Amino acid sequence: MAYTRKIIHIDMDCFFAAVEMRENPRLVGKPVAVGGLPNQRGVLSTCNYEARKFGLHSAMSTAQAFKLCPNLVLLPVNMPLYKQVSQQIHQIFRRYTEIIEPLSLDEAYLDVTGCTQCHGSATWIAAEIRQAIWHELNLTASAGVAPLKFLAKIASDKNKPNGQFVIKPEDVAEFIHTLPLKKIPGVGKVTYEKLAQLGFHTCGDIQNSKQHLIYQHFGKFGQRLWDFSHGIDRRHVEVNRPRKSLAVENTLLQDIDELTEAEKIVEEQYQKLIFRIQRNWGDKPLDQFRKLGLKLKFDDFNQTTLERTMDGLTKTHFLQLLEQIWPRRHERKIRLIGISVHFPEEKVIKQLNLWE
């Protein structure tokens, strides 16, 4: 297969915390996190590498973070500052290409296929961008370079922090064959456990399987698994594609039929949803997010969705939706649960990738 595109994925290193440490150098060397207060059921938006040594990570509850790291320096989200810095980063991107697809304030895809700087070398362009971000903004970024979007994203994580990894077109087949499936974007813990139970651990295992079996077990997502495992990613770097909604959903490792089990899953999904919103709209009150949705998929692969306009984004409202939709299962077991929120349309100004 001939690969002709040159795609870079730039991912800032612990962005919010890094900006705070830049603003206040006395924080350097200390465990630092940005997030909500523990007495308000807050979650961490990000934390620096000193904090990660204690087991802290993004989307962890702030209360749990303090249990693991009592000396944690917790800072409130300063969204106007992060947006300003993000705009400065994008100004650097635009020196090389206008084909930029932001995933959040701190990461983006760049298509540099037609770029003439650096003799057209995507590897050198990525290095120059990272160098400019460091010299001009005093921040570090990691980069992945590949001919496919999903590979560029995987590559940017290989040499974090402040590193770069390149997957050349001629190396794609070999790289993918041994690639662990848990590295594929969208493969979460539950999906990977199901894959492992079926004997699938690497993309090579998928290559040696039958396509209809992958579709049978994983539905629509099975097509992505199959394509990625065969080095197929037809998605282009898309410019100015505002996301109108955000969803969190899980295909369950085992089907359930108890409402209490479903409630626990929805509560966990709510935490993830809030984390993703706060990373991009941390300065917007949650009561402005009014249109909420909940989806159930049954063991017969039929599904149902319930959407309501509520007076704000709260866990209680999602639990109410779950209680209202639950009778629709008619004794069937649940194999997937998902929650979603629609953004206030007049204020949606950037893309937020649905599953990143």
C-alpha positions in Angstrom: 0.0 0.0 0.0 1.4 3.4 -1.0 1.3 6.1 1.6 1.7 9.7 0.4 0.3 11.9 3.3 2.6 13.5 5.9 0.8 14.0 9.2 2.1 15.3 12.4 0.3 15.0 15.8 1.5 17.6 18.3 0.7 16.9 22.0 1.7 19.4 24.6 3.3 17.9 27.7 1.0 18.2 30.9 -0.2 21.4 29.3 -2.2 23.2 32.0 0.3 22.3 34.7 3.2 23.3 32.5 1.7 26.7 31.8 1.2 27.2 35.6 4.8 26.2 36.3 6.0 28.6 33.6 4.0 31.4 35.2 5.3 30.5 38.7 8.8 28.9 38.5 8.6 28.2 42.3 6.3 25.3 41.4 9.0 23.5 39.4 10.0 20.3 41.1 6.8 20.1 43.1 3.8 17.8 42.4 1.4 20.1 40.7 -2.1 19.5 39.4 -4.9 21.6 37.9 -8.4 20.8 38.6 -11.5 21.1 40.8 -11.8 21.2 44.6 -12.1 17.9 46.4 -15.1 19.0 48.4 -16.9 19.8 45.2 -16.3 16.4 43.6 -13.7 17.9 41.4 -11.4 16.0 39.0 -7.9 16.6 37.8 -7.6 18.2 34.4 -3.9 17.5 34.3 -0.9 17.0 36.5 2.8 17.3 36.0 5.3 14.4 36.0 6.3 14.8 39.6 2.6 14.2 40.6 2.4 11.2 38.2 5.1 9.5 40.2 2.5 9.2 43.0 0.0 7.5 40.6 -2.0 10.6 39.8 -3.5 11.1 36.3 -6.0 13.1 34.4 -9.7 12.5 35.2 -8.8 11.2 38.7 -11.0 12.6 41.5 -9.2 15.4 43.4 -10.1 13.7 46.7 -8.3 10.5 45.6 -5.3 12.5 44.4 -4.8 14.1 47.8 -4.9 10.6 49.4 -2.1 9.5 47.1 -0.1 12.7 47.3 -0.9 14.8 50.4 1.7 17.5 49.3 0.0 18.1 46.0 -0.2 21.7 44.9 -3.7 22.0 43.5 -4.4 25.0 41.2 -7.7 26.1 39.8 -8.4 26.0 36.1 -7.3 29.2 34.4 -9.0 28.7 31.1 -8.5 32.2 29.6 -4.7 31.8 30.0 -4.7 28.3 28.5 -6.7 29.4 25.5 -4.3 32.4 25.0 -1.3 30.1 25.0 -3.1 27.6 22.8 -3.6 30.4 20.2 0.1 31.2 20.3 0.9 27.5 19.7 -1.4 27.5 16.7 0.3 30.6 15.3 3.5 28.6 15.2 1.6 25.8 13.4 0.4 28.2 10.8 3.9 29.0 9.7 4.0 25.6 8.1 0.4 24.7 7.2 -3.2 25.9 7.4 -4.5 22.3 7.5 -4.8 22.0 11.3 -7.3 19.9 13.2 -7.4 20.8 16.9 -8.4 17.9 19.2 -8.3 20.1 22.3 -6.4 23.1 23.6 -3.2 21.0 23.9 -3.1 18.7 20.9 -3.7 18.9 17.1 -3.1 17.1 13.9 -1.3 18.9 11.1 -1.2 17.9 7.5 2.1 19.0 6.0 2.0 17.0 2.8 2.3 20.1 0.6 4.7 22.0 2.9 7.9 23.2 1.3 9.7 24.3 4.4 12.5 22.0 5.7 12.8 20.6 2.2 9.3 19.1 2.7 10.5 16.8 5.5 7.7 16.2 8.1 10.3 15.0 10.5 12.2 18.3 10.4 9.0 20.3 10.4 7.9 18.6 13.6 11.3 19.2 15.2 11.2 22.9 14.2 7.7 23.3 15.6 8.7 21.8 18.9 11.8 23.9 19.0 9.8 27.1 18.4 7.3 26.2 21.1 10.2 25.8 23.5 12.2 28.9 22.6 9.1 31.2 22.2 6.7 29.9 24.8 9.0 28.0 27.2 6.9 24.9 27.0 7.6 21.4 25.7 5.7 19.4 23.2 5.9 15.8 21.9 5.3 14.9 18.3 4.4 11.9 16.2 5.0 11.8 12.4 3.3 9.2 10.2 1.3 8.9 7.0 -1.9 7.9 8.9 -3.7 9.9 11.5 -4.1 7.2 14.1 -0.4 6.3 13.8 0.7 9.9 14.2 -1.2 10.0 17.5 0.3 6.8 18.7 3.7 8.0 17.7 3.5 11.2 19.7 3.1 9.2 22.9 6.2 7.0 22.2 8.9 9.4 23.5 7.0 11.6 25.9 7.8 14.0 27.4 9.5 16.4 25.0 10.2 13.7 22.4 9.4 12.8 18.8 8.8 9.5 17.0 8.6 8.9 13.3 6.9 6.1 11.4 8.1 6.1 7.8 5.7 4.8 5.1 8.0 1.9 4.4 7.9 0.9 8.1 4.1 1.1 8.5 3.3 -2.6 7.9 6.0 -3.9 10.3 5.0 -1.3 13.0 1.3 -2.2 12.8 1.8 -5.9 12.8 3.3 -5.9 16.3 1.3 -2.9 17.6 -0.7 -3.8 20.8 -4.4 -3.3 20.3 -4.6 -1.3 23.5 -2.6 1.5 21.8 -5.4 2.1 19.1 -7.4 5.2 19.9 -10.8 4.2 21.2 -9.7 0.9 22.6 -10.4 1.3 26.3 -9.9 -1.0 29.2 -13.2 -2.9 28.7 -12.7 -3.3 25.0 -9.2 -4.5 25.4 -10.2 -7.0 28.0 -12.8 -8.4 25.6 -10.2 -8.5 22.8 -7.8 -10.4 25.1 -10.5 -12.9 26.0 -11.0 -13.6 22.3 -7.2 -14.1 21.9 -6.5 -10.7 20.2 -3.5 -8.8 21.6 -1.9 -7.2 18.6 -2.9 -5.9 15.2 -1.3 -8.9 13.8 -3.8 -11.1 15.6 -6.6 -9.1 13.9 -4.9 -9.6 10.5 -4.9 -13.3 11.0 -8.6 -13.4 11.9 -11.8 -13.2 9.9 -13.4 -9.8 9.2 -16.9 -10.9 9.9 -15.9 -12.2 13.4 -14.4 -8.8 14.3 -17.6 -7.1 13.2 -19.8 -9.6 15.0 -18.1 -9.0 18.3 -17.4 -5.3 18.1 -20.1 -3.9 15.8 -19.3 -0.6 14.1 -16.1 -0.2 16.1 -15.0 -3.5 14.6 -14.6 -1.9 11.2 -12.2 0.6 12.7 -10.3 -2.2 14.4 -10.1 -4.1 11.2 -9.0 -1.1 9.1 -6.4 0.2 11.5 -5.0 -3.3 11.9 -4.5 -3.4 8.2 -2.9 0.1 7.9 -6.1 1.7 6.6 -7.1 5.2 7.9 -8.9 7.3 5.3 -9.6 10.2 7.6 -8.2 13.5 6.5 -7.0 16.3 8.8 -10.2 18.3 9.0 -10.1 22.1 9.4 -12.8 24.0 11.2 -15.1 21.1 12.0 -16.9 22.2 15.2 -18.1 19.4 17.4 -21.8 19.8 18.5 -21.9 17.1 21.1 -19.7 14.9 23.2 -20.3 11.3 24.2 -18.8 8.7 26.5 -19.9 5.1 26.1 -18.7 1.7 27.1 -19.3 -1.7 25.6 -19.5 -3.9 28.7 -17.2 -6.8 29.3 -20.3 -8.7 30.5 -23.9 -8.0 29.8 -25.9 -6.6 32.8 -29.5 -6.6 33.8 -29.5 -4.8 37.2 -30.3 -1.1 37.4 -27.8 -0.6 40.2 -25.0 -1.9 38.0 -26.0 0.5 35.2 -26.1 3.4 37.7 -22.5 2.8 38.7 -21.4 2.8 35.1 -23.3 6.1 34.4 -21.6 7.7 37.4 -18.2 6.7 36.1 -19.0 8.0 32.7 -20.2 11.3 34.1 -16.8 11.9 35.7 -15.1 11.3 32.3 -17.6 13.6 30.6 -17.0 16.4 33.0 -13.2 16.0 32.7 -13.4 16.3 28.9 -15.6 19.3 29.1 -13.5 21.1 31.7 -10.4 20.6 29.6 -12.0 22.7 26.8 -14.8 24.7 28.4 -13.6 25.0 32.0 -14.8 28.6 32.1 -18.4 27.7 31.1 -21.0 27.0 33.9 -22.3 23.4 33.6 -25.9 24.7 33.8 -25.4 26.0 30.3 -25.2 22.4 29.0 -28.9 21.5 28.9 -29.5 18.9 26.3 -28.5 15.5 27.7 -28.8 12.0 26.2 -28.5 8.4 27.3 -28.1 5.3 25.1 -28.6 1.6 25.8 -27.7 -1.2 23.5 -29.2 -4.6 24.2 -27.9 -8.2 23.9 -30.0 -8.5 20.7 -28.0 -5.5 19.3 -31.0 -3.3 19.1 -30.6 0.1 20.9 -32.6 3.0 22.2 -31.8 6.6 23.0 -33.4 9.1 25.3 -32.7 12.8 25.1 -34.1 15.5 27.3 -33.5 19.2 27.9 -32.7 19.6 31.5 -31.7 22.6 33.8 -28.0 21.8 33.7 -25.4 19.1 33.4 -25.5 17.0 36.6 -25.0 13.3 37.5 -28.5 13.3 39.0 -30.0 14.2 35.6 -28.3 11.4 33.8 -29.5 8.9 36.5 -33.0 10.2 36.0 -32.6 9.5 32.2 -31.4 6.0 33.0 -34.4 5.4 35.2 -36.8 6.6 32.5 -35.2 4.6 29.7 -34.7 1.4 31.7 -38.2 -0.1 31.2 -37.5 -0.1 27.4 -35.2 -3.1 27.8 -38.1 -5.4 28.3 -36.0 -8.0 30.2 -33.2 -7.8 27.7 -29.6 -7.5 29.0 -27.5 -4.4 28.4 -24.3 -4.7 26.4 -23.5 -1.0 26.0 -24.3 2.2 27.9 -23.5 5.7 26.8 -24.2 9.3 27.9 -23.9 12.5 25.8 -24.3 16.2 26.0 -25.0 18.8 23.3 -22.9 22.0 23.4 -24.6 25.5 23.4 -24.4 26.1 19.7 -23.7 29.8 19.8 -20.4 29.3 21.7 -18.9 26.3 20.0 -15.8 27.7 18.4 -13.5 24.7 18.1 -13.5 21.0 17.5 -13.4 18.5 20.4 -12.7 15.0 19.2 -15.5 12.7 20.3 -13.5 9.8 21.5 -10.1 11.2 22.3 
